[in-house]
Amino acid sequence: MTNMLAILLAAPPNSGSPGLIIAIQVAAFAAIFYFLLIRPQQQMRKKHETMLSAMKKNDEMMTKNGIIGEVIYLKDDRVTLRTAENTRIVVARAKVARVLTSDTMATSTKET
């Protein structure tokens, strides 16, 4: 049993240095991690920032909490929404989930 284990753990003849093999494995894991986790998150963040910067008055939008309203005033980091006839709320701009205007809806359905 120990002889078989020693054979399995032994390095094959004419193989590269163990440090090089480990470095290649670490680089492969880093590349997989980047392309599966980091890059898609960066793209989603960039798309969200573009949507927030393109938001304008009279756009209909939905917050991350599901509140839907019409934009009546924009500041640097806040948005004032009219959710009903006499109801206005102030929401952090970063908490906007999506803009529901007809232009955005048409382009988002074409993308999917």
N, C-alpha and C positions, 0 to 999 in steps of 0.2 A: 504494500500500500504506500509506504513512504517512498519507495523507488519510483512508483508511477507519478506521485506528486512532484518529486524532484525533476522528472522528465518534463512534466507539463510546465513547471516554473522556469526551467532552463531556457536561456536565450537561444534562438536558432542560430546556426552557424552563418557567418558572413552578414549578420544584421547590423544596422546602424547603431549608433550609440544610444543607450536608453534615454539620455537627456533629450536627444533630438526627437525621439518618438513621443515622449511626453509633451514636448513643446508643440509638436504638430497636433496632438489631441487637444491640448488647451486652446490652441488657435482655432481648431474646428468647433469646439464648444462655444468659444467667444463669437464666432461668425454666426452660428445657429442662433445663439441668444440674441444677437443684434438684429438679424433679419426676421425673427419670429416675435420678438417682444418690443425692442426699443424703437426700431424704425416705424412700425405701424402706429405706435403711440405718438411719435413725433408728427406723423402725417395727419392723424386725427386732431391733434392739438393745433396744428397749423391751419387746418380746414375750419376749426371752430373759431380761431382768432380772425380768420378772413370773414367768416359769417358775422361775427360781432362788429367788426369794423365797417361792414357794408350795411349794417342795420340803420334804418332811418325812421323819421317820424311817420306815423300812420301805418307802419308795418304791423301785422298781426304776428304775435310770437307766443311761444310756450316756454315756461320755466321748467327746471328740472323737477319741481314738485307737481307739475301738471296744471299750473295756473295759466290760463290762456287770456290774453288781453291785447289791446292796441297800444302801441307806443305813442305817448303824447309828449314826452320830454326826455332828452338824452343828456347825460353828463359823462365825464371821463370814466367813472367806475359805477354809475348807477343809471337805472332806467325807470321812468315813471310810466306805469301802465294804467289804462282804463279797462277795468274788468266788467263793469256793469254801468248802468246809466249814471249814477252818482258815486261810483266807487273808484278810487285811485289808490294804487299801491306802489311803493318804491322797492325795486329789486336790484340786487347786485348784478352788474352786467355779466360777470362770469357765470352766473347761475342760469343764464338763458340756454335752453336746450336746443331750440331750433326756431327759425323764422318761418311763419306759415303763409307768407304772401303767395299769390298765384304764380309769380315769376319763379320763386324758389321751389315751389311744389312741382312746377313743370320740369325744371332742370333736374331735380332730385329723382323724379320718376324715370327720366331718360337715362340717368347714370346707373340705376339698378336694373 
